Amino acid sequence: MLTVATAFLPAPGFWKSRTSPAGFEAGLARALARHFGLARVKVVQVPFAQIVAGRLGGADIALSQLTPTRARERSVDFTTPYLEAPPGILAVRWVDAGDVHTLQGLRWVASRVSTLTPILIRRIRPSSAPYEVVDRAQALAVLRTGWADALLLDLPVALGIAHADPARYHVLGQLDGDNALAAALPNGSPNLEIADSTIRELQADGTIHRLASRWLGASENQVPLILTEVK
């Protein structure tokens, strides 16, 4: 049995629930298990802050829309990335923007634990201070209630949410960036090499592309790029 830690349940486009196999990372977990010769996948929900601090709740691996950073690499071992993840702008359906000046006038919500919040502040420079919350779940609740217009997320995450609820959300653009999503293992895990090589195999044989097409909808190339340099 492969035990997988994830923080957000449900996570539209990535995980439907602890027991449902629906979603990109749910499918990736099953594909990893098959390559490892394991019959089952067990999902455990672990707070995001604990995962990035290296406490995976006894899981073998974490699949939780994780962006590797130098700080996080001190606590967990990351695999090769499985999805490119530049910053994506998730907005409520009736909001639109095509340049940085329009983005500045939107009402933003931001998560304290997100690596994208500094990007929002430095590159978009909202005209008014963002509505600040603890995590992504709270940020999405703020969007749903209409207290904010937009949220900066890793592009695949934004695409998954919009694909799951197109009547409420859309991805109006992306910023340039070289972030990516990767799996995480406990520091010093003997399974890092096999997990890394298996993800590369799943990229090469098209499995990851098929999962992304099914669960995330639009690809990165279909989302407009919005430049953020303010003259």
Backbone torsions as a table, in degrees:
resi	resn	phi	psi	omega
1	MET	NA	133.6	175.3
2	LEU	-96.5	120.8	178.5
3	THR	-97.8	123.2	-173.7
4	VAL	-118.3	129.6	175.7
5	ALA	-95.9	139.7	172.5
6	THR	-147.7	153.7	-173.7
7	ALA	-95.1	-40.9	-168.8
8	PHE	-106.4	112.3	176.6
9	LEU	-131.9	118.2	-4.7
10	PRO	-75.5	161.0	173.1
11	ALA	-128.9	97.2	-173.0
12	PRO	-49.6	129.6	-179.3
13	GLY	87.7	-19.4	-175.3
14	PHE	-117.1	-45.8	178.1
15	TRP	-143.5	130.9	174.9
16	LYS	-84.3	-46.9	178.3
17	SER	-163.4	176.4	-179.6
18	ARG	-63.4	-32.9	-173.9
19	THR	-101.6	-11.9	-178.0
20	SER	-93.1	138.7	178.9
21	PRO	-83.0	8.6	-173.3
22	ALA	-81.1	133.9	174.6
23	GLY	127.3	160.4	-177.1
24	PHE	-60.7	-54.0	-176.8
25	GLU	-72.2	-28.5	173.7
26	ALA	-62.7	-44.3	177.1
27	GLY	-65.8	-38.6	177.8
28	LEU	-64.2	-39.7	178.3
29	ALA	-61.3	-43.3	179.2
30	ARG	-65.1	-40.8	179.2
31	ALA	-64.4	-40.3	176.9
32	LEU	-62.3	-45.1	-179.4
33	ALA	-59.5	-43.4	179.5
34	ARG	-60.8	-43.2	179.8
35	HIS	-67.1	-28.7	178.1
36	PHE	-82.4	-5.7	-177.9
37	GLY	77.6	26.5	-179.0
38	LEU	-105.3	145.9	-172.2
39	ALA	-87.9	-26.8	-172.4
40	ARG	-136.0	159.4	173.0
41	VAL	-120.0	128.6	174.1
42	LYS	-111.6	129.7	-177.8
43	VAL	-106.3	130.5	174.5
44	VAL	-120.2	136.4	178.8
45	GLN	-91.7	124.0	-177.6
46	VAL	-129.8	133.9	178.6
47	PRO	-53.6	142.0	-176.0
48	PHE	-56.8	-43.4	-178.2
49	ALA	-61.1	-32.7	178.3
50	GLN	-72.4	-39.5	180.0
51	ILE	-61.1	-49.1	-176.6
52	VAL	-71.6	-14.0	174.5
53	ALA	-90.5	2.0	176.1
54	GLY	92.3	7.0	179.2
55	ARG	-103.4	96.2	-172.0
56	LEU	-94.4	11.3	176.8
57	GLY	64.9	31.6	179.8
58	GLY	83.2	3.0	-178.7
59	ALA	-76.1	155.8	176.3
60	ASP	-75.9	-32.9	-172.5
61	ILE	-154.7	152.4	176.3
62	ALA	-115.6	130.0	172.5
63	LEU	-123.5	98.7	-171.8
64	SER	-148.5	42.6	-179.9
65	GLN	50.7	52.7	-173.6
66	LEU	-92.3	130.4	174.5
67	THR	-99.8	118.2	177.7
68	PRO	-64.1	136.8	172.2
69	THR	-137.2	162.8	179.2
70	ARG	-60.6	-40.3	-179.6
71	ALA	-63.8	-43.7	-178.6
72	ARG	-69.5	-31.3	-179.8
73	GLU	-66.2	-13.4	174.5
74	ARG	-76.6	-17.8	-174.8
75	SER	-111.8	-27.3	-179.4
76	VAL	-136.5	161.1	173.6
77	ASP	-100.2	124.6	-179.6
78	PHE	-96.5	144.5	172.0
79	THR	-80.8	177.4	169.3
80	THR	-59.5	145.2	-178.8
81	PRO	-62.6	149.0	175.2
82	TYR	-109.7	-14.5	175.6
83	LEU	-144.9	137.3	169.3
84	GLU	-69.9	143.1	-172.8
85	ALA	-143.7	66.9	172.1
86	PRO	-67.0	164.4	179.1
87	PRO	-63.4	129.6	178.0
88	GLY	-116.4	147.4	-176.6
89	ILE	-104.5	105.0	175.0
90	LEU	-88.9	125.7	-178.4
91	ALA	-130.8	156.0	172.6
92	VAL	-66.0	152.2	-167.2
93	ARG	-55.6	-36.5	-173.6
94	TRP	-84.1	-0.5	-179.0
95	VAL	-101.0	138.8	177.3
96	ASP	-140.1	155.6	177.9
97	ALA	-161.9	142.1	-178.0
98	GLY	-124.2	-3.4	178.6
99	ASP	-149.6	171.1	-174.3
100	VAL	-66.3	-31.0	-179.3
101	HIS	-65.8	-38.7	176.1
102	THR	-69.1	-38.8	178.2
103	LEU	-60.4	-37.0	-178.3
104	GLN	-62.4	-28.9	-177.4
105	GLY	-85.0	-5.0	-180.0
106	LEU	-77.0	159.7	173.3
107	ARG	-90.6	117.2	-174.4
108	TRP	-104.1	150.2	168.4
109	VAL	-119.0	142.8	-175.9
110	ALA	-138.4	146.5	178.7
111	SER	-98.7	137.6	-179.3
112	ARG	-65.6	-29.0	-175.2
113	VAL	-93.9	-0.8	-176.4
114	SER	-82.8	137.6	174.5
115	THR	-71.2	-9.8	-178.0
116	LEU	-89.5	-15.3	-179.1
117	THR	-60.6	-43.4	175.0
118	PRO	-60.9	-32.9	177.7
119	ILE	-66.5	-41.3	176.7
120	LEU	-58.2	-45.8	-175.8
121	ILE	-70.9	-42.3	-173.7
122	ARG	-82.3	-36.8	-171.0
123	ARG	-101.4	-37.8	177.9
124	ILE	-88.3	-38.7	177.9
125	ARG	57.1	66.4	-178.7
126	PRO	-55.4	146.5	-179.8
127	SER	-66.4	-31.9	176.6
128	SER	-122.5	153.4	-176.2
129	ALA	-61.5	137.5	178.6
130	PRO	-63.5	151.0	171.2
131	TYR	-72.6	116.3	-172.5
132	GLU	-98.8	132.1	178.4
133	VAL	-131.0	178.5	-175.0
134	VAL	-78.4	-47.4	-171.9
135	ASP	-145.6	-176.9	-176.4
136	ARG	-63.6	-39.1	-178.9
137	ALA	-58.9	-43.8	178.8
138	GLN	-68.5	-36.9	179.4
139	ALA	-62.7	-42.3	179.1
140	LEU	-66.9	-34.2	176.4
141	ALA	-63.2	-38.0	177.5
142	VAL	-64.7	-41.7	176.8
143	LEU	-61.6	-45.3	-177.6
144	ARG	-61.2	-36.1	-177.7
145	THR	-81.7	-7.2	177.0
146	GLY	86.9	10.6	179.2
147	TRP	-80.4	-11.3	178.0
148	ALA	-143.7	160.3	-179.0
149	ASP	-99.3	-31.0	-169.2
150	ALA	-151.5	158.6	-178.6
151	LEU	-143.5	134.5	177.3
152	LEU	-89.7	123.9	-178.6
153	LEU	-135.2	162.9	167.6
154	ASP	-57.3	135.0	-172.2
155	LEU	-53.1	-45.8	178.9
156	PRO	-59.9	-35.3	178.9
157	VAL	-66.5	-45.6	177.7
158	ALA	-60.5	-42.6	179.4
159	LEU	-63.3	-41.2	179.5
160	GLY	-62.8	-41.2	179.4
161	ILE	-67.0	-44.6	-179.9
162	ALA	-66.7	-37.4	179.8
163	HIS	-66.4	-35.6	-179.1
164	ALA	-77.0	-25.2	-176.6
165	ASP	-141.3	66.9	-174.6
166	PRO	-68.1	-19.4	178.0
167	ALA	-73.5	-21.8	-176.4
168	ARG	-104.9	-36.6	-171.7
169	TYR	-127.8	158.4	166.0
170	HIS	-149.4	160.2	176.7
171	VAL	-99.0	109.3	-171.8
172	LEU	-88.7	-11.1	178.1
173	GLY	176.4	176.6	175.8
174	GLN	-136.9	155.7	172.7
175	LEU	-101.0	157.8	176.9
176	ASP	-72.2	145.2	-179.1
177	GLY	177.3	161.6	-176.9
178	ASP	-119.8	24.1	177.3
179	ASN	-70.7	164.2	179.3
180	ALA	-151.1	166.1	175.1
181	LEU	-105.2	138.8	-178.6
182	ALA	-142.2	161.7	172.9
183	ALA	-82.8	156.0	179.6
184	ALA	-125.2	142.9	176.1
185	LEU	-125.4	158.4	176.9
186	PRO	-57.7	146.3	179.3
187	ASN	-52.6	130.4	178.3
188	GLY	77.8	12.1	-178.7
189	SER	-61.1	134.3	177.1
190	PRO	-72.1	-8.0	-177.0
191	ASN	-93.2	0.4	-175.5
192	LEU	-61.4	-44.9	-175.8
193	GLU	-63.1	-44.1	-178.7
194	ILE	-71.3	-35.6	177.3
195	ALA	-65.1	-42.1	-179.6
196	ASP	-63.1	-48.6	-178.7
197	SER	-66.9	-32.6	179.0
198	THR	-68.6	-40.2	176.8
199	ILE	-62.6	-39.1	176.7
200	ARG	-62.5	-40.2	177.3
201	GLU	-63.6	-41.6	-179.3
202	LEU	-68.5	-27.7	172.1
203	GLN	-71.1	-44.6	-175.7
204	ALA	-67.4	-36.2	-177.2
205	ASP	-88.5	3.7	175.5
206	GLY	88.0	-0.8	-178.2
207	THR	-60.9	-46.9	-177.8
208	ILE	-65.6	-39.9	177.3
209	HIS	-61.7	-41.9	179.7
210	ARG	-65.9	-41.0	178.4
211	LEU	-64.0	-42.1	-180.0
212	ALA	-64.9	-42.0	179.9
213	SER	-62.6	-39.2	-177.5
214	ARG	-72.3	-43.8	-168.5
215	TRP	-101.9	-20.2	-176.8
216	LEU	-109.3	-11.6	176.7
217	GLY	74.8	-115.6	-175.3
218	ALA	-61.3	150.2	176.7
219	SER	-93.0	169.2	179.5
220	GLU	-56.1	-37.8	-176.5
221	ASN	-69.2	-15.7	-179.3
222	GLN	-92.4	-2.5	-177.8
223	VAL	-101.9	126.4	-177.4
224	PRO	-59.5	141.6	174.9
225	LEU	-90.6	128.0	178.4
226	ILE	-111.5	119.3	179.7
227	LEU	-78.5	143.3	-171.8
228	THR	-117.2	7.1	177.0
229	GLU	-74.4	118.4	-178.3
230	VAL	-94.7	121.4	-179.4
231	LYS	-79.5	NA	NA
